[in-house]
């Protein structure tokens, strides 16, 4: 039995998560999957109910489960942790040590793009780097020296670099056997020096994977010009955050970009986009990012548990989504005329029929 905790989130989250839940329930019925969905709340709904955006009780529930589906959260609204305003995404990434943020991006026939076809994955380190909220024990590594001078610290550790590199090499070995390292070693000589050294040391374990590397600003240009030349890309936290949004948008829409936050024991499926409060409740949000994330969570569990049926369900979700895109049974942002709910219904029909 796979147990998944469902947290719909803020803004458009309840709308897109509803589609993902329907999809999970549909594949559970079609493939006879032992699947239990445990619904709870985080973000604004949790603040109203519990006085905090996340609680220790919720964390314990998630730790006991096999996976978590996290909807988009109103992160910018949560500024004071002392008042219970905790960023749920950061909270679960840190507490569950979800060190690998895996962000696939690929083009689909029928969706106009600026580039030719491509299929790549950005593997982003999730637990350190330039993100000031996860670098020191006190919780914030930004320092206000004077009212007009501030310093932000970047933490890079060999251990974190080695484990994200290994995750990326394992993915590349399963795909086309090509891994690209992205860095800023020409300026960040010490920290990106550790990153590159760690990646090259891990590379010795994967002799069949070819490796190249690019400075991050040049990489942005190369990805826009010729994304088809890349397979798996691995990089540090902030560079990966920026690069994965760029590649998702190049595929046609950020609404297509799913993500999986994975550790050794836990994983969290999470839409790549934000809570988009300006369109919440209007039935226009693209649900596919949340759906792709659910598919990735099933695939992760299949590998971890050795139960191939979950992998079959994941592949069926991907195939149904591609069929909806092909036949324009999608939302406006990718060329269709359907709302969020109707897009989800079309996806469910495809899954039920197997076509």
C-alpha positions in Angstrom: 0.0 0.0 0.0 1.4 3.4 -1.0 0.3 6.2 1.4 0.3 9.7 0.0 -0.4 12.8 2.0 -2.3 15.4 -0.1 -1.8 19.2 0.7 -3.8 21.3 -1.8 -2.0 24.6 -1.1 -3.0 28.2 -1.7 -4.3 30.1 -4.7 -4.9 27.8 -7.7 -3.6 24.9 -5.6 -7.0 23.4 -4.7 -8.1 23.5 -8.3 -4.9 21.9 -9.8 -4.6 19.4 -6.9 -8.2 18.2 -7.4 -7.2 17.2 -10.9 -4.1 15.4 -9.7 -6.1 13.5 -7.1 -8.7 12.4 -9.7 -5.9 11.2 -11.8 -4.3 9.2 -9.0 -7.7 7.7 -8.1 -8.3 6.8 -11.7 -4.9 4.9 -12.2 -5.4 3.2 -8.8 -8.7 1.8 -10.1 -7.3 0.9 -13.6 -4.1 -0.8 -12.4 -5.5 -2.1 -9.1 -3.0 -0.1 -7.2 -3.0 -0.3 -3.4 -3.1 3.5 -2.9 -4.3 5.6 0.0 -4.7 9.4 -0.2 -4.7 11.2 3.1 -6.0 14.7 2.8 -4.8 17.5 5.1 -3.9 21.2 4.9 -0.9 23.5 4.9 -0.4 27.2 4.1 -3.2 29.7 4.7 -5.8 26.9 5.4 -3.5 25.5 8.2 -2.9 29.0 9.5 -6.6 29.5 10.0 -7.1 26.1 11.5 -3.9 25.6 13.6 -2.3 29.0 13.9 0.7 27.9 11.7 1.2 27.2 8.0 2.6 23.7 8.9 2.6 21.8 12.2 4.8 19.1 13.8 1.8 16.8 13.8 1.6 17.2 10.0 5.3 16.5 9.7 5.0 13.3 11.6 2.1 12.2 9.4 4.2 12.9 6.3 7.2 11.0 7.8 5.0 8.0 8.3 3.7 8.1 4.7 5.3 7.0 1.5 5.0 10.3 -0.3 3.7 13.8 -0.2 1.9 15.8 -2.9 2.3 19.5 -2.1 0.3 22.2 -3.9 1.6 25.7 -4.6 2.0 27.8 -1.6 1.6 31.6 -1.1 5.3 31.8 -0.1 5.5 35.6 -0.2 2.8 35.9 2.4 4.8 34.0 5.0 7.4 36.3 6.5 7.6 35.7 10.2 8.2 32.1 11.4 7.8 33.2 15.0 4.1 33.9 14.1 3.7 30.5 12.4 4.3 31.8 8.9 6.6 29.0 7.7 7.3 28.3 4.1 5.9 24.7 3.7 8.1 23.8 0.7 11.3 24.8 2.6 10.0 23.1 5.7 9.5 19.7 4.1 12.7 19.9 2.1 14.7 20.5 5.2 12.9 18.3 7.7 12.8 15.3 5.2 16.2 16.0 3.7 14.8 16.2 0.2 18.2 17.0 -1.4 17.4 16.4 -5.0 14.9 18.6 -6.9 14.3 16.8 -10.2 12.8 19.0 -12.9 12.1 17.5 -16.3 11.4 19.7 -19.3 10.4 18.4 -22.8 8.5 19.6 -25.8 5.2 18.1 -27.0 3.9 17.9 -30.5 1.1 20.5 -31.0 2.5 23.1 -28.6 4.4 25.9 -30.3 7.8 26.6 -28.9 10.7 28.9 -29.6 13.1 26.0 -30.2 13.1 22.6 -31.8 12.1 19.4 -29.9 14.0 18.6 -26.7 13.8 16.3 -23.7 16.0 17.1 -20.7 16.1 17.0 -16.9 17.5 19.6 -14.5 18.8 18.1 -11.2 19.0 20.8 -8.6 20.7 20.6 -5.2 17.9 21.5 -2.7 19.4 22.0 0.7 22.2 24.6 0.7 23.8 27.1 -1.7 22.7 30.7 -1.9 19.4 30.1 -0.1 19.9 32.0 3.1 17.1 30.1 5.0 19.0 26.8 4.9 22.6 27.6 5.6 23.1 28.2 9.3 21.6 26.7 12.5 19.9 30.0 13.4 17.9 29.9 10.2 19.2 32.9 8.3 22.6 33.5 6.7 21.9 37.0 5.6 23.6 39.7 7.6 22.7 43.4 7.7 26.0 45.0 8.5 24.7 48.6 8.3 21.4 49.9 7.1 23.0 50.1 3.6 25.3 47.1 3.6 24.2 43.4 3.6 26.0 40.1 3.2 24.6 36.8 2.2 26.5 33.6 2.8 26.6 30.6 0.4 27.2 27.2 1.9 28.5 24.4 -0.3 29.5 21.0 1.3 31.3 18.1 -0.4 28.7 15.7 1.0 25.8 17.5 -0.5 27.6 17.9 -3.8 28.5 14.2 -4.0 24.9 13.0 -3.3 23.3 15.4 -5.9 26.0 14.4 -8.4 25.2 10.7 -7.8 21.5 11.2 -8.3 22.2 13.0 -11.6 24.6 10.3 -12.8 22.1 7.6 -12.0 19.5 9.5 -14.1 21.8 10.1 -17.0 22.8 6.4 -17.0 19.1 5.5 -17.4 18.6 8.0 -20.2 21.0 9.0 -23.0 24.2 8.8 -21.0 25.1 12.5 -21.0 25.5 14.7 -18.0 26.2 18.5 -18.0 27.7 20.2 -14.9 26.7 23.9 -14.5 28.7 26.2 -12.3 30.4 29.6 -11.9 33.9 28.4 -11.1 35.6 31.3 -12.8 34.3 33.6 -10.0 33.2 31.2 -7.2 36.5 29.4 -7.2 36.3 27.7 -3.8 32.6 26.7 -3.5 32.1 25.8 -7.2 35.5 24.2 -7.0 34.2 21.8 -4.4 31.1 21.2 -6.5 33.1 20.3 -9.7 35.6 18.2 -7.8 32.8 16.2 -6.1 31.0 15.7 -9.5 34.2 14.5 -11.2 35.0 12.1 -8.4 31.5 10.6 -8.6 31.9 10.4 -12.4 34.5 7.6 -11.9 31.6 5.4 -10.8 29.8 5.9 -14.1 32.3 5.4 -16.9 29.6 5.1 -19.5 28.2 8.6 -18.9 29.8 11.4 -20.9 30.4 14.6 -18.9 30.8 18.2 -20.0 30.5 21.5 -18.1 29.4 25.1 -18.7 29.6 28.4 -16.8 26.0 29.2 -15.8 25.6 32.4 -17.8 26.9 30.8 -21.0 24.6 27.8 -20.2 21.5 30.0 -20.3 22.5 31.0 -23.9 23.2 27.5 -24.9 19.9 26.2 -23.6 17.9 28.8 -25.4 19.9 28.3 -28.6 20.0 24.5 -28.7 18.3 22.7 -25.8 18.3 19.4 -27.7 22.0 19.0 -27.1 21.4 18.4 -23.3 20.2 15.3 -21.5 20.7 15.6 -17.7 21.9 18.8 -16.1 23.2 19.0 -12.5 23.9 22.2 -10.6 23.7 24.0 -7.3 20.5 25.3 -5.7 20.0 28.9 -7.1 21.4 28.2 -10.5 19.1 25.1 -10.7 16.1 27.1 -9.6 16.6 29.6 -12.4 17.6 27.1 -15.1 14.7 24.8 -14.4 12.1 27.6 -14.8 13.8 28.6 -18.1 13.7 25.1 -19.5 10.1 24.5 -18.4 9.0 27.7 -20.1 11.0 26.8 -23.3 8.9 23.6 -23.4 5.8 25.7 -24.0 4.6 26.7 -20.5 5.7 26.6 -16.9 2.3 24.9 -16.4 3.9 21.8 -18.0 6.8 21.6 -15.5 6.5 19.0 -12.8 9.0 18.4 -10.1 10.0 15.8 -7.6 11.9 16.6 -4.4 13.5 13.4 -3.4 15.7 12.1 -0.6 16.9 8.7 0.5 13.6 7.9 2.4 11.0 10.4 1.3 9.8 12.2 -1.8 7.5 15.2 -2.5 5.7 15.8 -5.8 5.3 19.6 -6.2 4.1 21.8 -9.1 6.9 23.9 -10.5 4.8 27.1 -10.5 3.5 29.4 -7.8 0.0 29.8 -6.3 -1.0 32.5 -8.9 -3.6 34.2 -6.7 -4.6 36.5 -9.6 -6.2 33.6 -11.4 -7.3 31.5 -8.4 -10.9 30.3 -8.6 -11.3 31.2 -12.3 -10.9 27.6 -13.7 -8.1 28.7 -16.0 -5.0 27.2 -14.4 -3.1 24.5 -16.2 -3.2 21.4 -14.0 -0.5 19.4 -15.8 2.4 20.5 -13.7 0.7 19.0 -10.6 -0.2 15.9 -12.6 3.3 15.4 -13.9 4.5 15.7 -10.3 2.1 13.0 -9.2 3.3 10.8 -12.0 6.9 11.3 -10.9 6.0 10.4 -7.3 4.5 7.1 -8.5 7.6 6.4 -10.6 9.9 7.2 -7.6 7.9 4.8 -5.4 8.0 2.1 -8.1 11.9 2.2 -8.0 12.0 2.4 -4.2 9.6 -0.4 -3.6 10.3 -2.6 -6.6 6.6 -2.7 -7.6 6.5 -2.2 -11.3 2.8 -1.6 -11.5 3.3 1.9 -10.1 5.7 2.6 -12.9 3.1 1.4 -15.4 0.6 3.8 -13.9 3.1 6.6 -14.2 3.6 5.9 -17.9 -0.1 5.8 -18.5 -0.5 9.2 -16.9 2.2 10.6 -19.2 0.7 9.0 -22.3 -2.8 10.3 -21.5 -1.4 13.8 -21.0 0.4 13.7 -24.3 -2.8 12.5 -26.0 -4.8 15.5 -24.5 -2.1 17.9 -25.7 -2.1 16.3 -29.2 -5.9 16.7 -29.4 -6.0 20.2 -27.8 -8.0 19.0 -24.8 -6.0 21.5 -22.7 -6.1 24.9 -21.1 -5.7 28.2 -22.9 -2.0 28.7 -22.0 -1.0 25.8 -24.3 -3.4 26.3 -27.1 -6.6 24.8 -25.9 -10.0 26.1 -24.9 -10.8 24.1 -21.8 -10.8 25.1 -18.1 -8.9 23.4 -15.4 -11.7 21.1 -14.4 -12.6 20.1 -18.0 -9.0 19.4 -18.8 -8.8 17.1 -15.8 -12.0 15.4 -17.0 -10.5 14.8 -20.4 -7.4 13.4 -18.9 -9.4 11.0 -16.7 -11.4 9.8 -19.7 -8.2 9.0 -21.5 -6.9 7.1 -18.5 -10.1 5.1 -18.1 -10.2 4.1 -21.8 -6.5 3.6 -22.2 -6.4 5.7 -25.3 
